[in-house]
Amino acid sequence: MDSFQYTRARTITEAIGIAAQANTAQQGAPVRFLAGGTTLVDLMKLDVERPTRVVDINKLGLDAIERTADGGLRIGALVRNAALAHDPAVVRDYRVLSEALLSGASAQLRNVATTSGNLLQRTRCMYFRNTAMACNKREPGSGCSAIDGENRTLAILGTSSHCIATNPSDMNVALAALEATIHVQGTRGIRAIAFQDFHLVPGDTPHRETVLEPGDLVTHITLAPPHPGATSRYLKLRDRASYEFALASAAVVVEAASGRFRYVRLAMGGIGTKPWRMTAAEQVLTGAAVDEGAIRQAATVALRDARPQSENGFKVELAQRCLAHALRLATGMASV
């Protein structure tokens, strides 16, 4: 780990100012905000992240979960994953988010990890985390070792010739299905970003993972009021039952009436270079009968653009089965 300057910010304005000043003075030298540190510190030890300055934001007071005026939810950037997963309003109205959080990491990590840190969680691709290997995400222009290497756990949607790394977050998949809004404050002021627009596919710039600019600070996330009559579930398929990242996961939010799907929001994880919203599958299901035929058709459509690599072709069928079963759980067609 390289040496770095540590600063504890007392206000949001101070945190942004420190980051902006450091970037200007050192011509874009990396500045990182520190919250729980469960990802950042790990990557610093591996020499993957090498910030020259670390700004501790834990004293900024962004740790509240509050109802919004319209009946939605405001989640502070520093809310710990465990607190969010067990919050009564989340458990009651946004079950998919609670289930997603509880399926990730370990109890100890969930007690420390934050909402903003989870939102910005970086890939677990082995080549990204190994500085001896070529990785365009870590070192632009160096190449992607995963394409011709071990890629069993990597992405089949949103890939490019420069990167096939998956987004590892369970929480992000649930937030995609819930159509969350990310609130950011930076040198350009305050802005609200639709969740679907927040993460970027790699294209030819895989090192740029979100639309955040240097010095931008995520302050909170908002969720719209729960859709009347909707049920939500999260299903995660992985190699082992605990402390493992998804091979495929599905977040579903559906409302059915008179035997037909009236409202459908679907997202998947473990298979995309970003949290993947399944809009084509949503269109197939909306207005369709709640039956096995419609569910299977939607699952097929959801993966029609998949581009498997040499070792992860099995993910196509696995993801189809995952999405289909999550829909069965949400509609009561299956109990487990």
N, C-alpha and C positions, 0 to 999 in steps of 0.2 A: 504494500500500500504506500502510495506517495504521500508526502506531507501536504497539508492543506490548512487554510485559515478557517477557524470555526467562529461563528457569530450567532448569538441568540437574539432573535428579533422580538420586539415588544408590541409592535402593531403591524397590521397588514401593509400600510404605507411604507413603514421602515423596511420590511422584508423585501418588498418590490424595489425600493430605492437602492438597497444594498446590492441586490442582484444586477440592477441596471448599471450602477456605477462600476461594479467589478467587470462587467462585460465590456463597457466602454473603455475603461482604463487598460484592460489587458486584451483588447481586440477580440472579443468574443470568447475569452477563456471560460471554460465550463463552471457554472455555479449551480449547485443543487440545493433544493429545499429538503430538510430532514424532518420527517414526522416520526413514524414508528421505526423506520430504518430496516425493516425486515427484508427488503429487497436491496436498497441502496448500499448498506454497509456490507452485505454479502458480496455484491458486485465490486465494491471497492477493494475488498480483500483479495478478490480474484484478479485485480488490475484491469477489469473490464470497464468500470467507471473510474475516472481519474480527475475528479473535480479539484480545482485550485481553491475553491471556497465553498463551505457548507454553511447554510443558514438554517438554524433550528427554528421551526415555526410552532413548536408545541405550546407556547404561551400566548397564542393569538386568540384563544377562546372560541375556536371554530369546532366545538365539540357537542353541539346541541342537535336533538331531533325534535322538530316542531311541526305542528299542523299549520298549513298555509290558509289564507283567508277563504280560498275556494274549496277547502276540504282535502287538498293534497298533502304532500309531506316535503319538508325541507330538511336535508341531511347535511350537517356540517362536515367539512373536509377532514376534520380530525376525529370524527366519531370512530371508535374502535369497532372492528368487525364483529366482535362478540356482542357488544352493546346493541349494534344495529340488528343482528340476527335475532336477538331475544326481545327487542322492543315490542310491546303489546300491539301497537298500531301496525307495525310491519308484519308480525305474525298473523294478525287478523285480516288485514287488507291487502298485503303484498306477499303472500305466502311464498311465491316463487323466489323472491329475494332472500327471505330467511333460509329457505332450503338450499339455495345456491351458496350462501355464505357458510352454512354449517357443513357443506360437503367439501370445503376447501381447507387446506393446511391442517394444523393441529389446534387443539384448544389453547395451548400456550401462545402460538402465533396469532390466533384470532384475538387474544386479549391485548395484543400490542399493535398489530397491523391496522392501518387507517383506511377510511373510505377513499381518500385521494391517492394514497399509495397503491391500493388495490386497482383503482382506476388506471394508474400509470404503470402497473406491473409489467416488467419486461419478459421477453420470451425465455423459456427454459431450454431452448435448443442447445445441445451439447457443444456445438461448434461456436456459438456466440459466447459461451462461458469459458471457452478454452482459447487463450490468447496465442497459443502455438498454431492454431488452425486459421485458415482464411475465412473471413466472414464480412460480407458487405455491410451488414447492420452495425457491426462494431468498428470496422475500418473500411469506409467506402472505397470501392474499386479493387479490393483485394480478392474478390471471388466468393462463391458460395460452396463450401465443402459439403454441405448437406445434399445437394442435388445428386451427386455421384457417390454419396456416402451413406451413413446410417440415417434413414429418414422415416422409419416406421411410425413415429409419433407426430410427425410434422403435417403441414397443411395440405389440403386438397382443393381449397377454394381461395381465390384471391392471390394466388401465387404469381411469381414472375421468374424470369431467367436469372434474377439477381437475388431472390430470397424466397424461401418456402417455410419460414418459421411461423409457428402458431402463437396466437395470443393466449396466455395461460389462465386468465382470470375467470373464475366461475361467476363472481358478482357482475362482471361486465355483460355476461350473456343475459342474466336476468334484467339488467338495466336496459339492454337493447329491446327486449320484449315489452318492457314497461314504458318505452319511449321517454326515457329520462331526459332532463336538460342539465347541462353542465354550466356552472356559473364561474366565470374567470375574471380576475382583476390583474391588470398589468399596466405598462407604460402607455398603452393606448386607451386606458380606461376600463370600464366594466362591460362585459359582454356575456350573452347567453348563447350557448352552442347546443344544438340538437344532438342527442347522443349518436345518432346515425352518422353525423358529420364530424365527430370528434376524432376517431381513429382513422388512420390512413392505410391503404393497401401499399405494399412495398414498391411496386412499379420499378423504376430505376433509381429510387432514392429510399432504400429500405431503412436507412439510419434515421429517417424522419417518420416517427410513429404516430404522432398526433398533430393537430393544428396549432398547438401551443407555440408561442414565440418566446425567445429568451426573456426571462424575468416574469413571465406569466405565472400567476398563482391561482390554483383552483380553490375557491372559497366554500362552495357548497353545491349540492345536487338537489334538484327538485323533481318530484313525481306528481303527475296529475292525479286527481281524485280517482279512486278505484272505479273501474267500469261497473255499472249496476248489474248484478247477477253473474258476473264473471268469476270463473275459477282459475287458479294458476298453480302450476306445478313445475318442479325442476328435476330432471333425471340425468344422472351422470354415470357413464360407463367408463371403467378404468381397469388397469391390470390388477389392482388390489383394492381392498375396501377402505383403506385409510391412508392419509398423507400421500396422495398420488394425483397427478394431473389427468385431465380427461383425455381419453381417446376420442370420445364423442359425448356431447351433452346437449340437452334440449331444454329450453325455457318456453313454456306455453301459457298463454292467457286467452281463455275462450269463454264465450257465453253462448249457450244453446237454448233454444225455445222451440216448442212444437216440433221437436225432432230434427231441427236444422241448426247449423252454425250461424249465429247472427253477428258475432264479433270474434275476430281471430288475430292474435299477434304471436309470432313465432320467431325464435332466435336459437342459434346453435353455437357451441364452443368445441374446442378440440380439433376442429377441422378447417378453420379459417385463419388467415393472417391477421384478422381483426374479429371482434365479436360479430357474428354473421346473422343478419336479419333475413328471414326467409319470406320475402314479399310475394314471390310467385306462388309458393305453397299456400300463403294466406288467401290469395285470390281464388285458388282452387276450392278452398274449404268454405269461404264466405257464401252463405246461402245454400250450401250443399247439405244433404242428409247426413246425420250423425250415424255413420255406419262404417264398416270395415273397408268397403270399396273406396269411399271418399278419402279415408285416412291413408290408405296405401297409395292412392294416386297422388296425394299431396306429398307424401314422403319421397316418391319417385321424382316428382317435379323439383323438389327441394335440392336434390343432388345432381340434377341433369347437367350442370356446368362443372362438375368436379373434374379435376386434373390430377389423378393420383401419380405418385412417384414410384420408384422401383420397389419399395418395401411397404407401402401403405395403401395398396389397392383395396384391402379388406375394409378400409374405413368407409367406403361408399355404402356397402350394405349395412355395416354397423350403424352408421349415422341414420340411414333410412329406418332401421328397426328402432333406434333410440327415439327418433321423433314420433314414430307411429305409437310406440308404447306410452310416451309422455302424453300424447293426445288421448289415449285410452284411459289413462289415469285421471286426467282432468275432466273427462266426460262421464266418468263412472263406468266405463266399459270394462275396466280392470281394477282390481283392488290392491295389487302389489306390483 
